[in-house]
C-alpha cells in the first residue's frame, strides 16, 4: 500500500486487535493456498515490520474502551467491539487510526484517516 511505503516506518504502529482481526480473516478462508500465503505474509512481513511497535491492550486502554462503549450506549449506538478497542488504543496513545472503514472511529471522535481516499479527520 502506497500510504505505508510513504511513512517513516517508526511512525507506524499496529494494535494486537488488528493482528487478531487479520488472523481471523485468514482463518475464515479455510484450507487453501491463499490462506497459506496470507499466513506467511502475516508472519514474514507484517509482524517483523511492526516489531517493537505493536500496541497491547492494557488496563488503561480497556478503561477508555469501556467509557467509549458507555457513550455509545447512551447515544443508542452499537459499536463493533474490535473497532472500539482499536479506537481506545489510538486515543490512549494519541494516534490516528488508518482504515478504510472510518464510520465508527468518527463516531467515537477518534482521529482517523482513509488512505484510499486520503481523508483525515482529527
Buried (B, 14 or more C-beta within 10 A) or exposed (E): EEEEEEEEEEEBBBBBBBBEBBEEEBEEBEEEEEBEEBBEEBEEEBEEEBEEEBBEBEEEBBEBBEEBBEBBEEEEEEBEEBBBBBBBBBBBEEBBBBBEEBEBBEBBEBBBBBBEEEEEBE
